[in-house]
Amino acid sequence: MSKNVGMIDRLLRLLVVVAIAIAYALGHLSGTLAIVLGIVALIALLTSLFSTCPAYSLLGVSTCARR
């Protein structure tokens, strides 16, 4: 898979991961909501680390800077 997630997109995804982690650590998330948001955070983290998003590939979207 080619890279299709740009730097700003990656940073926003990481901010989402941090926000979910903080909310969980402070006890604001529990039960099913915590599990669902944990999965969202994991997906956001992985797509940020690998700079590729399968959904972007399916939709033909790329947020990478053009060279």
N, CA and C of each residue as an Amber inpcrd file, in Angstrom:
protein
   201
   0.8400000  -1.1820000   0.0000000   0.0000000   0.0000000   0.0000000
   0.8860000   1.2460000   0.0000000   0.5110000   2.2050000  -0.8120000
   1.2670000   3.4460000  -0.8520000   0.7740000   4.3820000   0.2510000
   1.6250000   5.3170000   0.6210000   1.2710000   6.2660000   1.6710000
   0.2180000   7.2340000   1.1490000  -0.8140000   7.4340000   1.9530000
  -1.8730000   8.3490000   1.5560000  -2.3610000   9.2220000   2.7170000
  -1.5940000   9.2510000   3.8100000  -1.9460000  10.0610000   4.9700000
  -0.8320000  11.0890000   5.1760000  -1.1830000  12.3680000   5.0610000
  -0.2090000  13.4470000   5.2010000   0.1240000  13.7540000   6.6540000
   1.0730000  14.6690000   6.8320000   1.5810000  15.0010000   8.1690000
   0.4980000  15.6040000   9.0670000  -0.2740000  16.5460000   8.5760000
  -1.3200000  17.1600000   9.4010000  -2.3640000  16.1200000   9.7810000
  -2.7320000  15.2740000   8.8320000  -3.6880000  14.1990000   9.0900000
  -3.1490000  13.2490000  10.1580000  -1.8810000  12.9180000  10.0720000
  -1.2570000  12.0280000  11.0630000  -1.2940000  12.6490000  12.4550000
  -0.9780000  13.9460000  12.5360000  -0.9840000  14.6280000  13.8320000
  -2.3940000  14.6930000  14.4260000  -3.3900000  14.9380000  13.5850000
  -4.7670000  14.9650000  14.0750000  -5.1940000  13.5940000  14.5920000
  -4.7840000  12.5530000  13.9010000  -5.1070000  11.1920000  14.3570000
  -4.4390000  10.9020000  15.7020000  -3.2000000  11.3430000  15.8600000
  -2.5080000  11.1380000  17.1310000  -3.1690000  11.9320000  18.2540000
  -3.6600000  13.1230000  17.9460000  -4.3830000  13.9100000  18.9520000
  -5.6580000  13.1970000  19.3940000  -6.3390000  12.5470000  18.4750000
  -7.5320000  11.7710000  18.8070000  -7.1540000  10.6230000  19.7430000
  -6.0630000   9.9490000  19.4460000  -5.5920000   8.8430000  20.2920000
  -5.2910000   9.3430000  21.6980000  -4.5850000  10.4620000  21.7950000
  -4.2320000  11.0210000  23.1010000  -5.4940000  11.4400000  23.8620000
  -6.4340000  12.0660000  23.1840000  -7.6690000  12.5040000  23.8390000
  -8.4550000  11.3090000  24.3890000  -8.5400000  10.2500000  23.6110000
  -9.2530000   9.0510000  24.0720000  -8.5290000   8.4190000  25.2540000
  -7.2000000   8.3670000  25.1790000  -6.4150000   7.7810000  26.2710000
  -6.5730000   8.5890000  27.5600000  -6.5660000   9.9070000  27.4480000
  -6.7360000  10.7610000  28.6320000  -8.1380000  10.5850000  29.2170000
  -9.1520000  10.5690000  28.3620000 -10.5290000  10.3920000  28.8400000
 -10.6840000   9.0570000  29.5570000 -10.0530000   8.0140000  29.0230000
 -10.1130000   6.7050000  29.6740000  -9.3720000   6.7270000  31.0120000
  -8.1870000   7.3240000  31.0230000  -7.3800000   7.3680000  32.2430000
  -8.0710000   8.1540000  33.3570000  -8.8260000   9.1710000  32.9740000
  -9.5290000   9.9730000  33.9770000 -10.8540000   9.3510000  34.4130000
 -11.2080000   8.2340000  33.7990000 -12.4120000   7.5250000  34.1930000
 -13.6900000   8.0150000  33.5270000 -13.5540000   8.7980000  32.4610000
 -14.7300000   9.3100000  31.7630000 -15.3150000   8.2980000  30.7840000
 -14.5670000   7.2580000  30.4890000 -15.0250000   6.2290000  29.5610000
 -15.0760000   4.8880000  30.2790000 -16.1480000   4.1560000  30.0280000
 -16.2320000   2.8090000  30.5920000 -17.1820000   1.9800000  29.7510000
 -17.1640000   0.7020000  29.9700000 -18.0790000  -0.2130000  29.2970000
 -17.8840000  -0.2810000  27.8020000 -18.9910000  -0.3880000  27.0990000
 -18.9800000  -0.5470000  25.6450000 -18.3580000   0.6590000  24.9540000
 -18.6470000   1.8580000  25.4440000 -18.0820000   3.0640000  24.8460000
 -16.5570000   3.0410000  24.9010000 -15.9990000   2.5920000  26.0160000
 -14.5510000   2.5110000  26.1530000 -13.9650000   1.5200000  25.1490000
 -14.6460000   0.4080000  24.9470000 -14.1650000  -0.5970000  23.9960000
 -14.2150000  -0.0560000  22.5720000 -15.3300000   0.5550000  22.2040000
 -15.4780000   1.0940000  20.8420000 -14.4410000   2.1910000  20.5890000
 -14.3040000   3.1180000  21.5240000 -13.3280000   4.1960000  21.3380000
 -11.8900000   3.6770000  21.4050000 -11.6650000   2.6030000  22.1530000
 -10.3480000   1.9700000  22.1660000  -9.9920000   1.4080000  20.8000000
 -10.9570000   0.8060000  20.1360000 -10.7350000   0.2840000  18.7820000
 -10.4900000   1.4300000  17.8120000 -11.2720000   2.4980000  17.9390000
 -11.0630000   3.6860000  17.0880000  -9.6610000   4.2460000  17.3060000
  -9.2330000   4.3260000  18.5600000  -7.8990000   4.8430000  18.8730000
  -6.8110000   3.9490000  18.2960000  -7.0000000   2.6420000  18.3730000
  -6.0160000   1.7110000  17.8250000  -5.9010000   1.8690000  16.3100000
  -7.0290000   1.9760000  15.6370000  -7.0160000   2.1600000  14.1810000
  -6.3590000   3.4950000  13.8260000  -6.7040000   4.5450000  14.5540000
  -6.1030000   5.8600000  14.2990000  -4.5920000   5.8210000  14.5220000
  -4.1600000   5.1320000  15.5580000  -2.7310000   5.0210000  15.8440000
  -2.0000000   4.2660000  14.7390000  -2.5490000   3.1410000  14.3210000
  -1.8940000   2.3420000  13.2860000  -1.8440000   3.0680000  11.9420000
  -2.9440000   3.7060000  11.5640000  -2.9370000   4.4240000  10.2890000
  -1.9900000   5.6210000  10.3500000  -1.8450000   6.2100000  11.5190000
  -0.9090000   7.3180000  11.6770000   0.5410000   6.8380000  11.5960000
   0.8360000   5.7380000  12.2500000   2.2060000   5.2250000  12.2610000
   2.6560000   4.7360000  10.8890000   1.7560000   4.1040000  10.1420000
   2.1140000   3.5490000   8.8380000   1.8230000   4.4970000   7.6740000
   1.2240000   5.6450000   7.9670000   0.9070000   6.6680000   6.9530000
   0.0570000   6.1430000   5.8120000  -0.7590000   5.1660000   6.1040000
  -1.6580000   4.6340000   5.0870000  -3.0040000   4.3220000   5.7200000
  -4.0640000   4.6470000   4.9860000  -5.4190000   4.4220000   5.4700000
  -6.1750000   3.6160000   4.4160000  -6.6120000   2.4050000   4.7590000
  -7.3480000   1.5920000   3.7960000  -8.6170000   2.2780000   3.2730000
  -9.3050000   3.0170000   4.1250000 -10.5130000   3.7210000   3.6850000
 -10.1660000   4.7800000   2.6410000  -9.0580000   5.4900000   2.8400000
  -8.6080000   6.4710000   1.8540000  -8.3010000   5.7850000   0.5250000
  -7.6860000   4.6060000   0.5960000  -7.3570000   3.8690000  -0.6270000
  -8.6230000   3.4970000  -1.3930000  -9.6380000   3.0230000  -0.6720000
 -10.9020000   2.6560000  -1.3210000 -11.5920000   3.8570000  -1.9580000
 -11.4760000   5.0120000  -1.3130000 -12.1420000   6.2130000  -1.8050000
 -11.2770000   7.0180000  -2.7810000 -10.0120000   6.6230000  -2.9350000
  -9.1060000   7.3510000  -3.8260000  -8.6770000   8.6910000  -3.2740000
  -8.6000000   8.8030000  -1.9530000  -8.2400000  10.0590000  -1.2870000
  -6.7980000   9.9900000  -0.8180000  -6.1130000  11.1180000  -0.8490000
  -4.7750000  11.2140000  -0.3070000  -4.5820000  12.5840000   0.2920000
  -4.0180000  12.6530000   1.5060000  -3.7340000  13.9310000   2.1380000
  -2.2420000  14.2190000   2.1400000  -1.4850000  13.4180000   1.4150000
  -0.0420000  13.6430000   1.3050000   0.2100000  14.8600000   0.4260000
   1.2740000  15.5720000   0.7510000   1.6640000  16.7370000  -0.0580000
   2.1460000  16.2610000  -1.4250000   1.7620000  16.9870000  -2.4180000
   2.1940000  16.6490000  -3.7750000   3.6080000  17.1480000  -3.9920000
   4.4090000  16.3400000  -4.6570000   5.8080000  16.7230000  -4.9030000
   6.0170000  17.0670000  -6.3380000
